[in-house]
Amino acid sequence: MINPLIQALIFLINTIFGIYILLLMLRFLLTLMQVGFRGNKLLQLLLKLTDPPLQLLYTFVPGWKNVDIAAIVLMLLLKMLEWVLVTWLWGKSISLWGLFILSTANILSLLIYIFIFSILIQVILDWVTPHDSYNPIGNILYYLNEPLLQPARNWAKPLQNYGIDFSPFIVTICLYLADIILVGFLLQLA
């Protein structure tokens, strides 16, 4: 049985690292999808919170097209550090290769679940808010999810004749399958 103090410390480590890695992942995705950060106070805050360590990494790790490679490197390093701290508190050890694979699997799973939840939130917002109103969160979600939803819409075009957009459902199923297969395979390797 784990000491409650160690269990609380593990919870704090997972929470702090998890929140910051989530912020880095959102910045990475919004940069990748070319969402404009100007004019949106929420996105400006995201930039302000994630900029200091990334500015340091940008001197060593260049970007490629719209891909913020420094953000990927920082997410992996932070996730690896989190696992090192947690396994140390558990009194266990993990190989460097296993640590890298486990961290990669966790980052990939986070990416998949960000898309799953953002699609779910976008669907709920579409039901609640009228289409002619401007919603800054809805706008961000549109730019984030549209590259995944558009191919599914094209594929499910015959179903749209019934007035229902099945693309969020199709993409969500594909994302869950990707999580089960890809992340599951990586976790087996670790």
C-alpha positions in Angstrom: 0.0 0.0 0.0 1.3 3.4 -1.0 1.8 6.0 1.7 -1.0 8.7 1.4 1.7 11.5 1.4 3.4 9.9 -1.6 0.1 9.3 -3.3 -0.8 13.0 -2.8 2.6 14.0 -4.2 2.1 11.8 -7.2 -1.3 13.3 -7.8 0.2 16.8 -7.7 3.0 15.9 -10.1 0.6 14.3 -12.5 -1.8 17.3 -12.3 0.8 20.0 -12.7 2.7 18.3 -15.5 -0.6 17.2 -17.2 -2.0 20.7 -17.2 1.1 22.3 -18.7 1.5 19.5 -21.3 -2.2 20.1 -22.2 -1.5 23.8 -22.7 1.6 22.9 -24.9 -0.5 20.5 -26.9 -3.2 23.1 -27.5 -0.6 25.6 -28.6 1.0 23.0 -30.9 -2.4 22.1 -32.5 -3.6 25.7 -32.9 -0.2 26.6 -34.5 -0.5 23.5 -36.8 -4.0 24.4 -37.8 -3.0 28.1 -38.4 -5.5 29.5 -35.9 -4.8 33.2 -35.4 -3.7 34.1 -31.9 -4.3 37.8 -32.3 -7.5 39.3 -31.0 -8.4 36.4 -28.7 -7.5 36.9 -25.1 -7.7 33.3 -24.2 -5.2 32.4 -26.9 -3.0 35.3 -25.8 -2.9 33.8 -22.3 -2.0 30.4 -23.8 0.9 32.0 -25.6 2.0 33.8 -22.5 2.0 30.7 -20.4 3.8 28.5 -22.9 6.2 30.9 -24.4 9.1 31.0 -21.9 10.4 27.5 -22.2 9.6 27.4 -26.0 11.6 30.5 -26.7 14.6 28.8 -25.1 14.1 25.7 -27.2 13.5 27.7 -30.5 17.3 28.5 -30.5 18.1 24.8 -30.6 15.1 23.2 -32.3 13.8 24.9 -35.4 10.3 24.5 -36.7 9.3 22.9 -39.9 6.5 24.5 -42.0 3.6 24.8 -39.5 4.9 22.1 -37.2 6.2 23.4 -33.9 8.9 20.8 -33.3 10.1 22.6 -30.1 6.6 22.1 -28.6 6.8 18.3 -29.4 10.3 18.1 -27.8 9.2 20.0 -24.7 6.0 17.8 -24.3 8.1 14.7 -24.5 10.7 15.9 -22.1 8.2 17.0 -19.6 6.2 13.7 -19.9 9.5 11.8 -19.4 10.4 13.9 -16.4 6.9 13.3 -14.9 7.3 9.5 -15.4 10.8 9.6 -13.8 9.5 11.4 -10.8 6.4 9.2 -10.4 8.4 5.9 -10.8 11.0 7.2 -8.4 8.3 7.9 -5.8 6.8 4.4 -6.4 10.3 3.0 -5.7 10.6 1.5 -9.2 12.7 2.2 -12.2 12.2 2.3 -16.0 14.6 2.1 -18.9 15.3 5.1 -21.0 13.7 3.4 -24.1 10.6 2.4 -22.1 10.4 5.9 -20.7 10.5 7.4 -24.2 7.9 4.9 -25.6 5.6 5.4 -22.6 5.8 9.2 -22.9 5.2 9.1 -26.6 2.1 6.9 -26.0 0.8 9.3 -23.4 1.3 12.3 -25.7 -0.4 10.6 -28.6 -3.3 9.6 -26.3 -3.6 13.2 -25.2 -3.7 14.4 -28.8 -6.4 11.9 -29.6 -8.5 12.9 -26.6 -8.2 16.6 -27.3 -9.7 16.0 -30.7 -12.5 13.8 -29.2 -13.4 16.3 -26.6 -13.1 19.3 -28.9 -15.4 17.6 -31.4 -17.9 16.8 -28.6 -17.8 20.4 -27.4 -18.2 21.7 -31.0 -21.3 19.5 -31.5 -22.8 20.7 -28.2 -22.1 24.4 -29.1 -23.7 23.9 -32.5 -26.9 22.7 -30.8 -26.9 25.5 -28.3 -25.8 28.6 -30.2 -27.4 29.9 -33.4 -25.2 29.6 -36.5 -25.3 33.4 -37.2 -23.8 34.3 -33.8 -20.1 34.7 -33.3 -18.6 32.5 -30.6 -14.8 32.7 -30.2 -14.5 29.2 -28.7 -16.7 27.8 -31.5 -14.5 29.6 -34.0 -11.3 28.0 -32.5 -13.0 24.6 -32.4 -14.0 24.9 -36.0 -10.5 25.6 -37.2 -9.1 22.8 -35.0 -11.6 20.1 -36.0 -12.4 21.0 -39.6 -9.4 19.2 -41.1 -10.6 16.0 -39.5 -14.3 16.5 -40.1 -14.3 17.6 -43.7 -13.0 14.3 -45.2 -15.6 12.4 -43.1 -18.3 14.8 -44.4 -17.2 14.1 -48.0 -17.3 10.3 -47.3 -20.7 10.5 -45.6 -22.3 12.8 -48.1 -25.3 10.5 -48.9 -26.2 10.5 -45.2 -26.4 14.3 -45.1 -29.5 14.2 -47.2 -31.4 13.4 -44.0 -30.3 16.6 -42.4 -27.8 15.1 -39.9 -24.1 15.6 -40.0 -22.6 12.2 -39.1 -19.0 13.3 -39.5 -18.4 14.0 -35.8 -19.6 10.5 -35.0 -17.4 8.9 -37.7 -14.3 10.8 -36.7 -14.8 10.1 -33.0 -15.1 6.4 -33.7 -11.9 6.5 -35.8 -10.1 8.5 -33.0 -11.1 5.9 -30.4 -9.9 3.1 -32.7 -6.6 5.0 -33.2 -6.2 5.3 -29.4 -6.9 1.6 -28.9 -4.6 0.4 -31.7 -1.7 2.9 -31.8 -1.5 3.8 -28.1 -2.2 0.2 -27.1 0.6 -1.0 -29.3 3.1 1.6 -27.9 2.1 0.7 -24.4 2.8 -2.9 -25.1 6.3 -2.0 -26.4 7.0 0.0 -23.2 
